[in-house]
């Protein structure tokens, strides 16, 4: 078995990253000085040394749709949002952001990104506009050979696939309605396509969210995929509401540096329904700082709501918004 070591990553506290090499170092080797400069800006923002003129990273939720109803995910707990972001809206947001200092893009929120028929076009445009990093989180079941090739050729830099099991039986409990063998095949075909095209990117990460149902399968999961994918993310499950299932086997969360959350300094998440959120933690869906259908992202980034949030987070914990206090309590 390939020896795995702790490696760097972007997620804070909720994940342990394992791999042969640091994914950020791999990306820097592939993307060059522009990526290195972007990561310097990211660290300055995260350490509260400098607020960027525009969010360095924007996550786009194009629609509220998924092909699964996983117990650890918010999707099955929320009412459906009927509005979808159009291709022209998404392209416009990407172009404007790239012109104002945005350096990275992702496809996050409460949805499965591969349900979008124009996803590869957005990745292509983002990279053409100069965005250094383009990432995608997916359950992988819709990752056909054709979709995979499109994303590779579009310039996707990171592909993160949630697996959460090493056997069909446990996978069925983690992701009801999914097909473990189809997922395995999709991942292997994607890796083969990437190799046949002579590409090193996108880096491919497999995720394993620890719960009481699957924690015993973690060693087998790592053995099965070590040497095939670029790195792993071993994640803690965090209950997103008091009514969410209690699935934690244990916690290994670590607090943000200095106790302050850096995300409102670095990023925005924009939802198909217009909401703009200051972080990617979906337990904070109520922490809305603006609406991109009514204001520009630049106005939201400089606006009163997020400015007040940053000021409150700089103060004592009892002054933080309730949702931020609840998020911080996960580290207690």
C-alpha atoms as one frame of an Amber mdcrd trajectory, in Angstrom:
protein
   0.000   0.000   0.000   1.179   3.532  -0.766   2.059   5.389   2.430  -0.290
   8.278   3.097   0.673  11.365   5.076  -1.225  14.430   6.278  -1.216  17.014
   3.496  -2.449  20.588   3.092  -5.879  21.657   2.001  -8.503  24.386   2.086
 -11.095  23.017   4.460 -10.924  24.161   8.055 -11.276  21.865  11.014 -13.789
  19.416   9.578 -11.364  17.415   7.416  -8.107  15.543   7.555  -6.289  15.448
   4.231  -4.166  12.423   3.376  -2.022  11.792   0.325   1.426  11.231  -1.076
   1.899  14.915  -1.941   0.317  18.194  -0.880  -2.442  19.048  -3.405  -1.645
  22.766  -3.193   1.973  22.039  -4.139   0.775  19.918  -7.055  -1.499  22.726
  -8.253   1.300  25.277  -7.924   3.553  23.049 -10.043   0.866  22.799 -12.730
  -0.511  26.343 -12.671   2.584  28.387 -11.891   3.164  31.783 -10.329  -0.424
  33.004 -10.699  -1.671  30.225  -8.454   1.088  30.869  -5.921   0.134  34.557
  -5.783  -3.530  33.644  -5.357  -2.663  31.407  -2.419  -0.688  34.237  -0.829
  -3.778  36.447  -1.100  -5.883  33.643   0.392  -3.577  33.325   3.404  -3.467
  37.094   3.956  -7.259  37.224   3.935  -7.532  34.189   6.211  -5.142  35.679
   8.735  -7.152  38.955   8.725  -4.113  40.876   7.465  -5.881  42.137   4.336
  -9.482  42.152   3.130  -9.561  41.505  -0.630 -11.335  44.037  -2.824 -13.583
  41.200  -4.051 -14.137  37.636  -2.795 -11.202  35.481  -3.869 -13.461  32.465
  -4.271 -17.126  32.230  -5.251 -19.230  29.065  -5.053 -22.199  28.839  -7.403
 -25.368  26.870  -6.681 -27.024  26.774 -10.112 -30.150  24.977  -8.973 -31.552
  23.068  -6.026 -31.496  19.528  -7.391 -29.842  16.239  -6.444 -30.160  12.623
  -7.507 -29.759  11.343  -3.913 -31.247  11.952  -0.449 -28.297  11.302   1.869
 -28.946  11.359   5.641 -25.869  13.517   6.354 -26.907  16.197   3.845 -29.271
  19.145   4.113 -30.873  18.464   0.736 -33.425  15.970   2.035 -34.324  18.240
   4.962 -35.159  21.416   3.037 -38.070  22.473   0.823 -37.205  22.572  -2.860
 -36.210  25.914  -4.342 -37.865  26.236  -7.770 -35.585  28.928  -9.191 -32.589
  27.937 -11.320 -29.664  30.130 -12.306 -29.547  30.516 -16.083 -26.398  29.960
 -18.103 -26.285  33.627 -19.070 -26.589  34.690 -15.402 -23.799  32.349 -14.363
 -21.525  33.417 -17.211 -22.110  37.078 -16.388 -21.292  36.532 -12.707 -18.084
  34.698 -13.603 -16.936  37.369 -16.048 -17.660  40.229 -13.682 -15.960  38.476
 -10.777 -12.849  37.664 -12.791 -12.565  41.336 -13.724 -12.792  42.473 -10.100
 -10.211  40.182  -8.511 -11.890  36.806  -8.094  -9.270  34.067  -8.370 -11.145
  30.811  -7.871 -14.555  29.236  -8.461 -16.461  26.226  -7.213 -19.858  24.630
  -7.505 -21.289  24.307  -4.019 -24.525  24.792  -2.146 -27.411  22.382  -1.713
 -27.305  20.446  -4.995 -25.485  17.937  -7.204 -23.499  19.954  -9.788 -23.551
  17.250 -12.465 -27.296  17.799 -12.849 -26.367  20.996 -14.752 -26.094  20.502
 -18.532 -23.819  23.535 -19.014 -21.350  22.973 -16.187 -18.349  22.405 -18.467
 -19.096  25.647 -20.331 -18.870  27.581 -17.072 -15.561  25.955 -16.176 -14.213
  26.760 -19.640 -15.253  30.402 -19.356 -13.915  30.777 -15.832 -10.502  29.465
 -16.819 -10.538  31.593 -19.989 -11.223  34.645 -17.824  -8.153  33.859 -15.734
  -9.574  32.066 -12.690  -6.738  29.919 -11.365  -8.734  27.243  -9.590 -12.007
  25.607 -10.660 -13.365  22.903  -8.395 -16.334  20.571  -8.232 -17.870  18.515
  -5.394 -20.004  15.607  -6.593 -21.416  12.243  -5.557 -19.968  10.922  -8.824
 -22.959   8.879  -9.958 -23.585  11.132 -12.984 -19.889  11.266 -13.927 -20.147
   9.462 -17.255 -17.117   9.067 -19.487 -18.381  11.895 -21.716 -19.019  14.295
 -18.808 -15.627  13.500 -17.355 -13.851  14.223 -20.616 -15.733  17.519 -20.985
 -14.646  18.657 -17.532 -11.023  17.676 -18.076 -10.879  19.523 -21.384 -12.698
  22.528 -19.865  -9.827  23.017 -17.412 -11.270  21.766 -14.126  -8.481  21.822
 -11.545 -10.006  19.808  -8.693 -12.618  17.059  -8.673 -13.882  16.015  -5.231
 -15.988  12.853  -5.123 -17.879  11.660  -2.043 -17.615   7.883  -1.551 -18.037
   7.243   2.202 -17.740   3.459   2.030 -15.696   0.473   0.892 -18.588  -1.914
   0.202 -21.993  -1.777  -1.516 -23.776  -2.586   1.736 -22.339   0.287   3.747
 -22.554   2.643   0.773 -26.268   1.900   0.560 -26.720   3.139   4.136 -24.557
   6.210   3.612 -26.097   7.162   0.266 -29.517   5.528  -0.155 -30.446   5.020
  -3.801 -26.839   5.156  -4.993 -24.999   2.437  -6.905 -21.582   1.635  -5.422
 -20.329  -0.376  -8.410 -21.390   2.362 -10.829 -19.525   4.910  -8.719 -16.367
   2.767  -8.659 -16.530   2.369 -12.419 -17.116   6.092 -12.980 -14.062   7.019
 -10.889 -11.806   4.500 -12.611 -13.010   5.578 -16.069 -12.408   9.214 -15.195
  -8.857   8.490 -14.078  -8.239   6.478 -17.243  -9.574   9.317 -19.395  -7.356
  11.844 -17.627  -4.358   9.612 -18.241  -5.239   9.027 -21.896  -5.400  12.800
 -22.432  -1.995  13.238 -20.839  -3.371  15.550 -18.140  -2.350  15.896 -14.494
  -5.454  17.953 -13.692  -8.007  17.913 -12.300  -6.544  16.578  -9.084  -8.945
  13.912  -7.888  -9.903  13.660  -4.226 -12.145  11.039  -2.637 -14.049  11.994
   0.504 -15.089   9.792   3.404 -17.518  11.320   5.927 -17.156   9.377   9.165
 -20.395   8.190  10.771 -21.298   5.380  13.111 -22.377   3.365  10.053 -19.116
   3.414   8.130 -16.132   4.215  10.378 -14.919   0.595  10.397 -14.599   0.682
   6.597 -12.139   3.569   6.509  -8.974   1.386   6.364 -10.407  -0.688   3.505
 -11.448   2.470   1.666  -7.910   3.879   1.881  -6.358   0.576   0.787  -8.680
   0.339  -2.199  -7.907   3.784  -3.597  -4.365   4.616  -2.443  -2.085   5.086
  -5.445  -5.053   5.649  -7.758  -6.409   9.057  -6.692  -4.392  12.117  -5.713
  -5.535  12.546  -2.121  -8.276  11.886   0.416 -10.442  13.991   2.699 -11.520
  12.218   5.879 -14.357  14.293   7.273 -16.264  14.663  10.520 -20.024  14.697
  10.248 -21.533  17.804  11.799 -25.224  17.858  12.673 -26.698  20.759  10.733
 -29.816  21.018  12.919 -31.194  19.487  16.136 -33.477  17.274  14.024 -30.659
  15.920  11.843 -29.665  12.284  12.451 -27.041  11.699  15.161 -24.394   9.942
  13.094 -21.106  11.036  14.693 -18.772   8.244  15.758 -16.387  10.849  17.237
 -15.039  14.354  16.607 -11.623  15.408  15.392 -12.467  19.021  14.717  -9.896
  21.733  15.325 -10.831  25.379  15.932 -10.070  28.183  13.482  -6.818  30.084
  14.196  -7.507  32.566  16.959 -11.072  31.297  17.170 -12.181  33.511  14.271
 -13.742  32.154  11.107 -11.835  33.438   8.036 -14.493  32.610   5.454 -16.277
  36.014   5.359 -12.846  37.452   4.520 -12.244  35.070   1.618 -15.370  33.892
  -0.140 -19.057  34.017  -0.965 -21.548  31.293  -1.755 -24.383  32.360  -4.033
 -27.528  30.321  -4.320 -29.880  29.917  -7.249 -32.623  31.674  -5.270 -30.498
  34.846  -5.099 -29.140  34.519  -1.574 -25.484  35.329  -0.911 -23.862  33.551
   2.050 -20.557  34.398   3.751 -19.335  30.823   4.150 -19.658  27.327   2.730
 -21.053  25.755   5.922 -24.603  24.914   4.964 -25.727  24.893   8.585 -25.474
  28.671   8.170 -28.046  29.039   5.400 -29.857  31.650   7.467 -26.781  33.914
   7.541 -27.749  35.788   4.368 -25.649  38.881   3.576 -27.333  39.971   0.355
 -29.149  38.981  -2.806 -27.284  38.911  -6.111 -30.557  39.326  -8.021 -30.945
  42.735  -6.369 -27.340  43.906  -5.834 -23.978  43.217  -7.435 -21.574  40.849
  -5.700 -19.216  43.791  -5.224 -21.959  45.729  -3.399 -22.688  42.661  -1.265
 -18.973  42.168  -0.484 -18.681  45.792   0.667 -22.185  45.951   2.118 -23.424
  46.620   5.606 -24.541  43.044   6.343 -21.214  41.308   5.754 -19.214  44.243
   7.167 -21.241  44.019  10.377 -20.725  40.249  10.443 -16.948  40.638  10.155
 -16.977  43.212  12.963 -19.061  40.961  15.212 -16.773  37.997  14.563 -13.804
  40.151  15.586 -15.399  40.663  18.997 -16.193  38.313  21.893 -18.022  35.094
  21.110 -21.197  36.229  22.856 -21.433  39.011  20.237 -21.292  36.593  17.314
 -24.484  35.703  15.390 -26.219  32.646  16.828 -25.458  30.555  13.749 -21.730
  31.330  14.097 -21.797  30.488  17.800 -23.464  27.174  16.984 -20.867  26.452
  14.303 -18.027  27.250  16.716 -19.610  24.946  19.303 -18.749  22.028  17.006
 -15.134  22.538  18.077 -15.870  22.468  21.800
